[in-house]
Amino acid sequence: MLDKNLKYLRQKNKISQQVLSEAMDIPRSTLGDYERGKTEPSIAMLIKMAEYFDLKIDQLIKDDLSHSDYEIMKTNVMRVLAISVNDENEGNIELVDTKAEAGYLDSYQNPEYIRDLPKIKLPNLPHGSYRAFEIQGDSMLPVRSGSVIIASYVESLADLKDKQTYIIISKQQGLVYKRVLTDHEKNQLILVSDNDHFLPYDIPMDEVREIWKYHCHVSFSDDQNTGSKIEAQLGDIQRKVTALCERL
């Protein structure tokens, strides 16, 4: 990992090749060869580099130091959470849009995948780890399809509060936004839609991979009638189905 780590440390600390090569008392071209992996430094040079960056030699040559830009959270109940951080060591808000949803289900624990997600920034958020999710469908009206939910990470299933809304990541259902009820006797969650035309369903707690609590959302439509139009259409369909059943 030496070549990658040297380049990473130099760029992170905003040091030019010229400055670092002078500090190491070597030609700039030699440092360039180290960063390209063309040549390897001597033990004495490795010691000098490690001391310069205040690292152990093992860290310099074995660890991927770029992963220090990620924060890994572990809890006894939920899975590992990978979070990218900015220059001020504050957590970014990664955006999981519709295109990224399938990949997120496979790679949500991969720091490099999280690093490459688009980032958004919101001021004055309470302390916590946040992520943004684009939702699709009309099961949670008046929150419209295409809205982006800004949500905070839930560290434990014990922190869930009944009848509040969450983004749930699970092996069974993928990524959904629902109102949650907990059924501890059956060790399951009951997921409820705000749109009455969608029936509740349950999911085993051990299927849950991540849960994010709703904080706010961003909508990209100013059509105040969207929800009512959809509800009217669904109501019309229901009336037609009822009439057909009565005739049969």
C-alpha positions in Angstrom: 0.0 0.0 0.0 3.0 2.3 0.2 2.6 4.0 -3.2 -1.1 4.7 -2.6 -0.6 5.8 1.0 2.3 8.2 0.1 0.2 10.0 -2.5 -2.9 10.0 -0.1 -0.9 11.4 2.8 0.7 14.1 0.7 -2.5 15.2 -0.8 -4.4 15.1 2.5 -1.8 17.3 4.2 -1.6 19.5 1.1 2.1 18.9 0.6 3.6 19.1 -2.9 6.0 16.5 -4.2 8.8 19.1 -4.1 8.3 19.9 -0.4 8.1 16.2 0.6 11.1 15.2 -1.4 13.1 18.0 0.2 12.0 16.9 3.6 13.1 13.3 2.8 16.3 14.6 1.2 15.7 12.7 -2.1 15.1 13.9 -5.7 11.6 14.7 -6.6 11.7 12.1 -9.4 12.6 9.4 -6.8 9.5 10.3 -4.7 7.4 10.2 -7.9 8.7 6.6 -8.5 7.7 5.7 -5.0 4.2 7.0 -5.6 3.9 5.2 -8.9 5.2 1.9 -7.3 8.2 1.8 -9.7 10.7 1.6 -6.9 10.7 0.8 -3.2 12.5 2.9 -0.5 15.1 1.5 1.9 14.2 0.6 5.5 15.9 3.8 6.6 13.7 5.8 4.2 10.6 4.0 5.4 11.5 4.9 9.0 12.0 8.6 8.0 8.6 8.7 6.1 6.8 7.0 9.0 8.3 9.5 11.5 7.4 12.4 9.2 3.7 11.5 9.1 3.7 10.2 12.7 2.8 6.7 11.7 4.1 3.2 12.3 5.9 1.5 9.4 3.3 -1.3 9.3 0.5 1.3 8.8 2.4 2.9 6.0 3.0 -0.2 4.0 0.1 -2.5 4.9 -3.0 -0.4 5.7 -5.2 1.5 3.3 -4.9 4.9 5.0 -7.6 6.5 2.8 -10.0 4.5 4.9 -9.3 7.0 7.8 -11.7 9.2 5.9 -14.5 6.9 6.8 -16.1 6.5 10.2 -17.2 2.9 11.0 -19.9 2.6 13.6 -20.7 -0.8 15.2 -23.4 -1.7 17.6 -24.6 -4.9 19.2 -27.9 -4.9 17.4 -27.6 -3.2 14.0 -25.0 -3.9 11.3 -21.8 -1.9 10.5 -22.3 1.6 9.2 -19.8 3.2 6.8 -19.9 7.0 6.8 -17.7 9.4 4.8 -16.5 12.5 6.5 -15.5 16.0 5.2 -12.4 18.0 5.9 -13.8 19.1 9.2 -14.3 15.4 10.2 -18.0 15.9 10.1 -20.2 13.2 8.5 -21.4 13.9 5.0 -25.1 13.3 3.9 -24.8 10.7 1.2 -27.7 10.6 -1.3 -29.1 7.2 -2.3 -31.2 8.0 -5.4 -33.4 5.6 -7.4 -30.5 4.6 -9.7 -28.3 3.8 -6.7 -30.8 1.8 -4.7 -30.0 -1.7 -6.0 -26.3 -1.1 -5.5 -26.8 0.3 -2.0 -28.5 -3.0 -0.9 -25.3 -4.9 -1.9 -22.7 -2.3 -0.9 -24.0 -0.3 2.1 -21.2 -1.6 4.3 -18.5 -0.8 1.7 -16.6 2.4 2.5 -15.5 3.0 -1.0 -19.1 2.6 -2.4 -20.3 5.1 0.3 -17.5 7.5 -0.7 -18.6 7.6 -4.3 -22.3 8.5 -3.5 -23.4 12.1 -4.2 -23.3 14.3 -1.2 -25.7 17.0 0.0 -25.4 19.5 2.8 -28.0 20.9 5.2 -27.4 23.5 7.9 -28.3 23.2 11.6 -28.9 19.4 11.7 -28.9 17.9 15.2 -26.0 15.7 16.2 -26.1 12.3 14.5 -25.3 10.4 11.2 -27.6 11.3 8.3 -28.3 9.9 4.9 -30.7 11.0 2.1 -33.0 8.5 0.3 -35.1 9.2 -2.8 -38.5 7.4 -2.5 -40.8 6.2 -5.2 -44.5 5.4 -5.2 -47.6 6.8 -3.5 -47.8 4.7 -0.4 -46.8 7.5 1.9 -48.9 10.4 0.6 -48.8 13.4 1.1 -45.0 12.7 0.8 -44.8 12.4 -3.0 -43.0 10.0 -5.2 -39.5 11.4 -6.0 -39.2 13.2 -2.7 -35.9 12.9 -0.8 -36.1 11.8 2.8 -33.3 13.1 5.1 -33.0 10.6 7.9 -30.8 9.9 10.9 -29.2 6.5 11.6 -30.9 4.3 14.2 -28.2 2.4 16.2 -30.6 -0.1 17.9 -34.0 -1.6 17.2 -34.8 -0.7 20.8 -34.7 3.0 19.8 -37.6 2.6 17.4 -40.8 4.5 18.4 -44.1 3.2 17.3 -46.1 5.1 14.6 -43.1 7.2 13.5 -41.7 6.9 10.0 -38.4 5.3 9.0 -36.4 4.2 6.0 -36.0 0.4 6.4 -33.2 -1.5 4.6 -33.9 -5.2 4.6 -32.9 -8.3 2.6 -36.6 -9.1 2.1 -38.1 -5.8 1.0 -35.1 -3.8 -0.1 -35.4 -0.1 0.7 -38.8 1.2 1.9 -40.2 4.2 3.6 -43.0 3.3 6.1 -44.6 4.0 9.4 -43.4 1.4 11.9 -45.0 -0.7 14.7 -42.9 -3.1 16.8 -44.2 -6.6 17.7 -41.7 -7.9 20.2 -43.6 -11.1 20.9 -43.2 -12.2 17.3 -39.9 -10.4 16.9 -41.1 -8.5 13.9 -41.8 -5.0 12.6 -45.2 -4.1 11.1 -44.8 -1.6 8.2 -47.8 0.7 7.6 -48.4 3.0 4.7 -50.0 6.4 5.2 -52.1 5.7 2.1 -54.9 3.5 3.2 -55.0 1.7 -0.2 -51.8 -0.1 0.7 -52.1 -2.9 3.3 -49.7 -3.2 6.2 -47.2 -6.1 6.2 -44.7 -7.5 8.6 -40.9 -8.1 8.4 -38.8 -10.2 10.8 -36.4 -8.1 12.9 -33.4 -10.2 11.9 -34.0 -9.3 8.3 -33.3 -5.6 9.0 -30.0 -4.3 7.8 -30.3 -0.6 8.5 -33.0 1.8 9.8 -33.0 5.5 9.4 -35.4 7.8 11.2 -37.2 10.5 9.3 -35.9 14.0 10.0 -37.3 16.1 7.1 -37.9 15.7 3.4 -37.4 17.7 0.2 -40.1 17.6 -2.5 -39.6 18.7 -6.1 -43.2 19.3 -7.0 -45.4 22.3 -6.2 -48.6 20.6 -7.4 -50.8 20.7 -4.3 -53.4 18.5 -6.0 -51.2 15.6 -6.8 -52.1 13.6 -3.7 -55.8 14.3 -4.0 -55.9 13.4 -7.7 -54.3 10.0 -7.0 -56.6 9.3 -4.1 -59.6 10.2 -6.3 -58.4 7.8 -9.0 -57.9 5.0 -6.5 -61.3 5.8 -5.0 -62.9 5.5 -8.4 -61.2 2.2 -9.0 -62.4 0.9 -5.6 -66.0 2.0 -6.4 -65.9 0.2 -9.7 -64.5 -3.0 -8.2 -67.2 -2.8 -5.4 -70.0 -2.4 -8.0 -68.6 -5.3 -10.1 -68.5 -7.5 -7.0 -72.2 -6.6 -6.2 -73.2 -7.5 -9.7 -71.4 -10.9 -9.6 
